[in-house]
Amino acid sequence: MDIDNTDKKLLALLQQDGTLSLNDLAEAVNLTTTPCWKRLKKLEDNGIIEKRVALLDPEKLGLSFTAFVQVKTTDHSHEWYKKFVETASLFPEVMEFYRMAGEYDYMMKVLVKDMKCFDEFYKKLVNSIDGLSNVTSTFAMEPLKYTTALPIR
């Protein structure tokens, strides 16, 4: 799907405030509501807009301990990969999860209340799947930048 400047502006506006009304969005991009709605519907139908969510403040919910967990494995079979991804994805503490190139095979961003909760998560993770050869964690001292807005140009 080709995205023009009007679509990009709509996407940028929604990334900043997903609660904007159809009227506000249409006015901001110089359209009437019907063509604006059709554009939004097309962006949703094509999967560019995946979903609309509320972003929560983790610290206000007592989730201020961020860890980055890097994993190496000795087993690179497809069966092990499927089991590992399925198992690790079940942990609600895992906010992001990537297969990596480089020294480590996988990396997770984990969000918990404190070190005790992280230790509990860590023990559950390493005991839930065989084949982990190295699990290394680093901890964020202070968040310096966080955004969910994609850099639409």
N, C-alpha and C positions, 0 to 999 in steps of 0.2 A: 504494500500500500504506500502510495506517495503521500508525504505529509507536507503541506504548504505552510506558509508563515502564520496563517490564521489558526491552523491546527496546533502549531508549536506554541502560539500565544495561549490558546485554550489549555494546553497541557501544562504550561508554566503556571498559569493561574490556579489550576486545580492542585498542582503540587504545593503551592503556597497555602491554599485554603480550600479544602475539599467540600466545605459547606456552602460555597458560593451558590446562589440561586441561578437558575437558568436565565432569568432576566438580567442579573448582574453580569453573567458570563457573556451573554449576547451583546449587551451594551459595551462591554470592554473590548470586544472584537468587531464592533460595528456591523452586527447582524441582527435580524429579527429572531425571535425565539425558535421558530420552526426550523430554519436552516441550521441554527446553532445546535438544536437538539439532534438533528440528523447527523451532523458532524460528530457529536459526542457518541451517538449510537454506533456510528461506523468505527470510531476509535475503540469502542468497547467490543464490537463484533470481531474486529481484527486482532484483539488481544493486546493492543497497545495500552489501553487502560485495563489493567488486570482486575483491580478491585478498589473500593474506596474504604478507608479505615480511619480510626481515631488513633493518633499517636499519643502514647502515655508517657509520663515522666517517671522513669524507673526509680530515681532516688526518692520521690514522694511515695512510692510503693515499697520502699525498703529494699530495693535491688540496686545497690551501689558498688558491688564488687564485680569487676569485669576481668575475665581471664581469656587469654588466647592459648589454646591447646593445640600443639603440633604433634602429629602422630606419624610414626614410621611403622611399616609392616614388612614381614618377610613373605607374606602370601599375597600375590598379585593376581590370583585367579578371579574369574568373573563371579563365581559362586561366593567367594569370601567378600568381594566388593559389595555384592547385593546385600549380603547379611549385615555387613558393617554399616552400610548406609541406612538400611532399614532400622537397625538397632540404635545407632547414634541419633537418628532423626526422631526417635520416640522420646528423647529427653527434652522436656520443656525448657530446660536451662540453656540448651543450644540455640542461640539466636541466629547464627550463620554457620554454614558448613561448606567447605570447599575441598575439592581434589586439587592438589598442587603439583607444580613442576618445581624441581629443585631438591634441596636436601630432605625435606619432609614430604610425605605423601598426602597428608590431609591436614586441614586446619579448621578449628572451630572457634567461634566467639561464644563465650559462655557468660551468662549473667546470673548472679546469685546474690544473696543477702550479705554474706561474709565468708571469711576463710574456712570456718567450720562447715558451712554449707557447700563450699567448693570441694573440700576434702571428701564429703559424703558423695558428691557428684562424681569425683575422680575415682573413688573406690568402686562405685557402681559401674562406671564406664569400663575400667580396665578388667573388672571381673565378669563383664557381660559378653566379652568376645575374645576368642583366642587369636593368636597371630600378631599381636601388637609387639613390636620389638623395641620401641622407644616412644614414650609419651612425655613431652616436655611442655611446661606451662610457664607463661609470663603473665604478669599482672599489670593492668593499667593503673597508673598513679592518679591521672587527671584526664578527663576527656577534653580535648582541645578543639575538635571539630566533629560534628555529627550532623548529617543531613540525609534525608530520604529523597531529596529532589535530584533527579537526573540532569546532567548538563546538556540540555537541549540547545542546539545551535541553529 
